[in-house]
């Protein structure tokens, strides 16, 4: 995890990076997912591109990712002061965009289930969107507890406007992006309940921020799913759903699975009704070790694949 980031100064330089992946890769679906959750002031999706601010090594910058002509790779443009290293940022982008997944192996496993097979056939390149920063994602997961994606996005925008670090950016990559996401030390002592969220949820974010500020490795990549879930659930206000969601996206655990998620239960309903979380969890045993991908297929089934219009977010895909 990174510490507090003062604004970057000095001459800036663009670097362009080719991001390879194993085909197929469903870029429209991933863009739609990120677009619906784009934090105002920090992230934006325009047409076929994803943009965001970043803080790295004491410097501020921004980046843009778009599909390359031919569709066999993505292109990332990173703008930072000239002295800043780019390689760690490319690695973070690969995790965010799930570029190292093997869709053939995942699809073969999930297609053995007759309920998942048609979904996999329809979206063979579906990926699990990751996170640019684990702390940012964990805060967003807490904000999203028991409310809609749109409501959580508005809350995240308020949090950033009140506590984010302003960025002095004036160029085409910076349009609509004015803040770096607040760092843990900033949120640990802030009165977050004033932003319009329940006090218990505000207290959970404050506790998470204080814990990460005290131990910057708290949200580092874990040594397995079960230890990660146990570690997250020891934090106040983080239950099973939130822990599984953080593990899925921030910690890149491919077998994370929030079995009590209402979207997943709805997607697996039959004429007899929805399964219980316990029954869904039992059914999901056959999907190991790719249960996170099964969750994405269930969440996004039937979602439109068209990219969002320039300057607007895409329609929200089904989500738990």
N, C-alpha and C positions, 0 to 999 in steps of 0.2 A: 504494500500500500504506500501511497505517496503522502508526504507531509504537506503543510501549508505551502501554497504556491503564490509568490509575488508575481506581479505582472511582468511578462517578458519584455525586454527592450533590446534594441539593436537591429541591424539589418536582418530581414527575413529572407528565407529561401524556400522554394517549393521543391519537393521531391516526389517523383511518380513511381509507384510500385505496382508490379504485376502480381496479382493474387490468384494463384492457380487453385483448382479444385478438381475432385473426381466427379465427372458428370454422371447423372444429371444433377442440376442445381436449380432449385426453384427460387430465383431472385425475386420475382413479383410477390410471392407469398411472404418471403422474409421482409421485404420492404413494407408490405401491408401490416405485418405484425409490428415492426418498429415504428411505422408512421402513427398507428393508433396510440402508441405509448410515448411518442416523442415529447420530451420535457420542454415546455416553452422556454425559450431563451438559451437552451443548451443544445437541443437537437432539432433537426428539420428534415423532412422528406419532400423533395421536389421532383416531380416526374420520375425518372429512373434513378435518382441520386439520393444518397443519405449523407447529411452533413452534421457536424457537431463541433463544439469547442473542446479543447483538451488542455490539461495542465501536466507538465512533464519536466522534471529536473529543475524546478524553480522558474520555468518559463511557460508562457501561454501561447497557444496556437489553435489551429483548426484543421479539419480534414474533410475530405469529400470522397465517397466511394460510389462508383457507377459501373454498370455493365459495359464490358468492352465490345466493340464490333466483332461479330462472329459468335459471341456467347460462350466462348470456351475459357474465359477468365474474367476477373473483375479488375478495375483500375482504381488505385487509391492515390489521391493527391494530398500530401501532408505539408502544411505551411507552418514553419517554426523559425525562430531566430537561427541564423546560419550555423551556430556552434552546437546546436542540439542534436543528439543522437536519434536516429530514426528506427533502428532495428527493433528495440523493445516495443515500439508503437505498432510496427507491422505484426509482431507476435500477438499483441493484444487484439488487433483487428481480426486476425485469423480466428481467435477464440470467439469474439463477438459474432462473427459471420458463420461460424461452424464450418470452416473451409476444409478441415482435415477429416471429416466424416467419410465413411465408406457406404454410400447409399445402396450398393448392391447387397452387401452383407446384411444391412439393416432391413432392407426390403424383403430379402429372402426369409428372414426370421419372422417378420410381422405378417407376411402374406400367408403363412400357414394357418392363421386364424381367419375363418370365413367372414367375420364381421369387419376385419381390417383389410382383407385382400383388395376389395374394390377401391378403398380409400388410398391404399398404397399405389395401385395401378393408376389412379387418377392424378396423384401427386408424387411421382417416384423420386423427385429431387428435394422433398421437403426437409428442411433442417431445423434444428433447435436453436433459436436465437440466443446468443450468449449475452455478455455484459461487457461494456467498456471498462467499468470499474466495479468491483464487487461491493464496495460500500454503497455506491450510488444505487445499485440494483437492490440491495438489501433494504435501503430506506424506501425505495419505490414499492417493494413487496409489502412492507408494513403499511404504507399509505393505502395500498389496494385491498386491505382486509375488509371483506364484507361490503364493498362498494363497487360500482361499475368502473370499467377501464377509463371512461371519460371523466368520471368524478375524481379518480386517482390522478389522472393527468393534470386536471385543474389544480388539485392540491399541490402536486409537485411543482407546478409553475409558481404558485404563491410562495412556496418554501424557497425556491431559487431566487425569486425577486426580492424576498426579505433578507436572505442570508447568503446568497451566492456572491462570488467575487466578480465585480464588474471587469469587463475586458474592453480595452481600447482598440477595437477592431473596425476598420473602415475599408472593406473591399467586398468583392462578390461572394467570397466564401462566408463572410460574416453576416450577411443579410438575415436579420431576425435572430441572431445569436449574440447575446450580450453578456453572458455570465458563464463562469466556470462553476460546476456543481460544488456546493459548500463542503468543506472538509470536515472530518469528525470533530476536531476540537471546537470548531465554530458552532456546530449543532449541539454539542454536549451541554453547553450552558445557556442555550437559547430557550425562550418561552414559545414553544411551538403550538401550544393550545390556542394561541391568539390567531392562528392561521385558519381556524374553523374546523379542526378535527377533534374527535373525542379525546379527553384528557388521558385516557389509558393508552391510546395510540401515540399521542405525543410523548408520553412517558417512555413507551417502548423505543421510539426513535432516539430519545435522549440517552437511554441506557445503552443502546447499541453504539451510538456515537462515542460515549464515554469509554466503552469497552474497547472499541477499535483505536481510539486515541491512546489508550493505555497499552494496547498490544497490537501493533500495526500488522502483525502476521495472523491475526484472528481469522480473517477471511481469505487467507492464502489457499491455494489448491490443496485439498485434503488427501489423506491416504486411503480413502474409501468412503462409500456412501453412508454406512451406518455410523462411523465415527463423526462424520460431518453433521448428520442429523442430530446426533446426541449433543454435539458441541453447540449447535445453533439453538436447540431447545432449552439449553441452560440459560439463555438470555431472556430477560423479562419480556413478555408480550409476544414471543415467537412460539407458535404452536406447530403442529405437524404440517398443515398446509403451507404455511409461510416457510418453514424449514425446507420442505421438499422443493418449493418453487425456487428458493435461493440456491439450493444444491443443483437444480436442473440448469439454471441460467448462469448464475455467477460462478459456481464451482465446477461447471462443466461435467456434472455427473450424468452419464447417459442412461442410467437406470433409475434416476429419481422419478417419483410418481406420486402426485397428490391425490390419493384414492378417494378422498371425501369431496373433491371438487365437483360442484354442481354441474358444470359444463360436461365433464367426463361422464357423470352418472346419467345425464340427459342423453348424451350421444349413444350410450349403450342400452338405452331403454328398449323394451319389447312391448308387445301388446299386454303383457302382464304387469307392466310398470317398470320403474327404474330399479336397477340393482342396489343393494345396500353397499356402502363402502367396503365392507368385509368381502362381499361376493365379488365386487369388481377387483379387489386386490387379489383374490384367489384366481380369477380369470387371467389377470395380468402376469401371473407366474410364468405362463407360456411365452410371454413377450420379452423376458429377460434375455440378455442384459441391455435391451433397448427400450425400456418402458417410457423414457422421456420422449422418444420419437413417436411411440404409440399415442401418447397424450397429445402431441402436436397434430397428428393426423385426426384425432377425434375432435380437437378444438377447431380445426380449420376446415373440416368437411363442409363442402357447399359454399365456402367463401369465394367471392369474386377474385379472379386472378389479374384483373386489369390494374396497372399502376395508378397511383394517385395523380390527380392533375397538378400542374405546376403551382406551387404556392399553397396547396391545400393538402390536408391529411386524407388518406384513403379511408374508405368505410371500414369500421372495426370488424375484424373477423371474430367468429365465435370464440369465446375464451372462458376458461374456468376462473 
